[in-house]
Amino acid sequence: RGAEIVGPEIGYLAEGTSGIGRLAPPELIVEAILRALRRRSDLAGQMVIISAGPTREAIDPVRYISNRSSGKMGYALAEAARDRGARVILISGPVALAQPAGIRILRATTAQEMLDRIQDALEPNATLIMAAAVADYAPADPAAHKLKRSGAGTTLSLAPTPDILRSLRRPTGLRVVAFAAETRDLLTHAGDKLLAKGAEMLVANDVSEEGAGFEGDSNHVWLLKPDQPPIELPRAAKRVIADQVLDELFSPASARTEIDGDTGV
């Protein structure tokens, strides 16, 4: 009947035993209520695969190369797609975020693992949103044991990681959304990446801009499509940005009218 069951949880019970029967945490109950109140069905029947967060490339068993991505934008996109009726698979790098309900999550640590998880998840006519900040390079020869500190210092030799969008075997009808995080010449670099990645749309942001970078709860992005002028989405909560991105991807005419009316773009 479309009801969502919240809990019960497993833990210590009033009867003095442990088992299934604890009330779900209040924040999960509130999240479920809010999700029900804003539920839409315009993406019903859609399969949306979203990557999120950073990857980690090992230097030795205790050190790695990574980046500052928190995964918040990718998780916001996954929750927005879920709340609009899509089937969602979230392929997540290492993040400190709670697992969202109603979403299948696959974990990946390295760029190669993320490529493998995405490839396994793809199906015809799905939509792939590559919001993850995948490492471009990895140590060429990771040490088997912890490297010891040396007064003379050390040098790391780096090798390129797999380019996920170029490496994928794309099934029929796959729609691809790429992301570009830049610190200068945003639209120039983003336009080049849009063409190189063969994406239907690219979401670009300047991560050096206050309120639009890594780890925060807001974003300010530009949407690029082949042979179309860029569309600016002014700074807003990442969840708001997520719905606007999905609007433009799945119903661009109505989305653009709403965006243009609000911003004057």
Buried (B, 14 or more C-beta within 10 A) or exposed (E): EEEEEBBEEEEEEEEEEEEEBBEBEEEBEEBBEEBEEEEEEBBEEBBBBBBBBBBBBBBBEEEBBBBEBBBBBBBBBBBBBBBBBBBBBBBBBBBEEEEBBEBEBBBBBBBBBBBBBBBEBBBEEBBBBBBBBBBBBBBEEBBEEEBEEEEEEEEEEEEEBBBBBEEBEBEEEBBBBBBBBBEEEBBEBBBEBBEEBEBBBBBBBBBEBEEBBBEBEBBBBBBBBEEEEBBBBBBBBBBBBBBBBBBBBBEBEEBBEEBEEEEEE
